[in-house]
Amino acid sequence: MTQFDDREKAYEAQFHLEQETAFRITVRRDKLLGLWAAGQFGLEGDEALAYAKGLINVELSAGSHDLAHQVFTDLAARGIAISEAAVAWQLVHWHEIAREQVLAELAGTRISA
């Protein structure tokens, strides 16, 4: 194997890791946003988790703009007064927290490995 082949494999491995990390962050963000919204509805436990998991499916099929709109619609349907911009801010907020959590988990995994 040449140096070029080694570099190519290293870049491919790095790309794969970055894609996997981004996916994990997105799924975690959606779960956290869903749990936050469920708390606004007054849901707890399994009901809150079920709502959050449903949002993960929205993200996978439609994207984050539709996710924020879905949460906004769900909140409005339950009579909770919040703007769509505030929900979009929550999406960004939970994304940062999810990013910190996932990166910390990955750092812990690498240290113990």
N, C-alpha and C positions, 0 to 999 in steps of 0.2 A: 504494500500500500504506500502511496506517495504522500508527501506532505500536503499536497493539494487535497487528496482524498480525506486525510485526517481533518483538515480545516473544514471541509465541506460537511463532514459528519458532525463536527463540533457546532457549526452554525445551525445545522438541522436540529440538533438536540436542544440548543438554546432557544430556537424558534418554537419548538414543541413545548418546552417548559414555560415560555412566556404566554403562549396561547392557553395552556392548561391553567396557569395562574390567573389570567384574565377571566376565564370561564368561572373558576372557583370564586373570584371576587364578585362577579355579577350574580351568581346564584346566592351567595351569602347576602349581598345587598338586597336582593329581592325578598329574601326570607326576613331580614331585619325590617325592611319597609312594611312587609305584610304583618309582622308582629306588632309594629307600631300602629298601623291602621286598625288592626283587630282590637288593640287596646282602646282606640278611640271609639270603637263600636261597643265596647264593653265585653268583648269575647275574651275568654281565658282558656288555658290548657289546650286540649285537643282541638277545640273549635278554632282557636287562634292559629294553631299550627296548620290546620287544614286550609284556612284562608291564605296563609302565607305560601303554602305549597301550590295553591292555585295560581298565585301571582307568578311563581317561577315558570309555570306553563305559559302564562301570557307573554312573559319575556322571551321565552324560547320560540314562540310562534309569531310574535308581532313586533317586539322591540321595546326599548325603554320609553319612547314617547307614548306609546300605547299603554304601557304599564302605569305611568304617572296619570294618564287620563282615566284609566280603569279605577285606580285608587280614588281619584277625585270624584268620579261618578258614584262609586260605592259609598263614599263619605256623604256626598250630597243626598243620595237616596235614603240615607239614615238620618237626614236632617242636621248633619254636622256642617256648620258654616266654615268653609275654608276655601281659599282661592286655589286655582289650578297652579299658579306660580308658587304658592306655599307648598303644595304637594311636590312640585318639581324640586324645590329647595330640599325637602325631606329626602328625595331620591339622591341628591348630591351628598347630603349629610351622611346618609347610611352607606353610600358608596365609599366614602373616606374611612368610616369605621370598619367596614368589611375589608377594605384594602389593608388597613393596619392589622386586623385580626389574622387574615390569611398569610400575610408576609411574616408575621410573628410566628405563626404555626410552621411555616416553611423553614424559617430560621432555626426553630427548635428541632425540627426534623433533621436538618443538615448537621446540627451540632451533635445530636445523639447518634447519628448514623456512622 
